[in-house]
């Protein structure tokens, strides 16, 4: 194990934990002269990072609108921040948005951001060689009810397994993705369902073994990992919501056209944010496991809702009205 790298990762996690509480947390609305953007400081939120680094958001909002940011470490915290009016819009996994929407239908998914970007990695000492070997094992997920939680449940169905919490044999263990390297070394977990670049780091720095690559995990290339989410309050200001989505579409196109430059921006952004630098070769390898997009596969999100209901995370799988892609489709059609 590269102990220096592990130390860097743990430092990054500690700093991000502090930063997650930063930013404007005063009550506000889309009518104010500020737009508060939420996101995670990792690869699957590359569209937001590129949009910030290339000043796309600032350009589209104009000089009269202040852009502020809030980083969080998981989707539950993101949605809590939106519910408490600390952020207006940003990128998050669809699982937490679904969980909040069925309780209060004022939240909406207004664009895709990244498909894929999630893998299943086994601890090298676990004896796991294929998905069926997860029987009786403890597997790390970012947080209960997360997108990777739902994806793992989908994958387990294919081998007639299910979560221990629902009468099965696979224990789901909630842990921040950046903590999983330590958990692997301590043999505290047998594997992880996680997003990039953590999957690549586990595989190459913590003696991990790739069990399901991103093209094979859950819905494969159609697995919606990251979306743009917002609320009715922000959507009421069509000028601001259109400006955000225009900047988001620009960022997605830039990543497609200039992947190497986009990766450089991610390295820079994380370093500026935390003082630590992600190795560019690791980021490049992890980048091959994602697909940036503004599209959303509505059938996949409905199945995610079905699985969440089966897991008793939500009381209903009715998500009509959750997805509103009208604006982004107009923008990308131009």
Secondary structure, 3 states (H helix, E strand, C coil): CCHHHHHHHHHHHHHHHHHCCCCCCCCCCCCCCEEEEEECCCHHHHHHHHHHHCCHHHHHHCCCCEEEEEECCCHHHHHHHHHCCCCCEEEECHHHHHHHHCCCCCEEEEEEEEEECEEEEEECCCCCCCHHHHCCCEEEECCCCCHHHHHHHHHHHCCCCCEHHHCCCEEEEECCHHHHHHHHHCCCCCEEEEECCHHHHHHHHCCEEEEECCCCCCCHHHCEEEEEEEEHHHHCCHHHHHHHHHHHHHHHHHHHHCHHHHHHHHHHHHHHHHCCCCCHHHHHHHHCCEEECCCCCHHHHHHHHHHHHHCCCCCCCCCCCCECCHHHHHHHHC
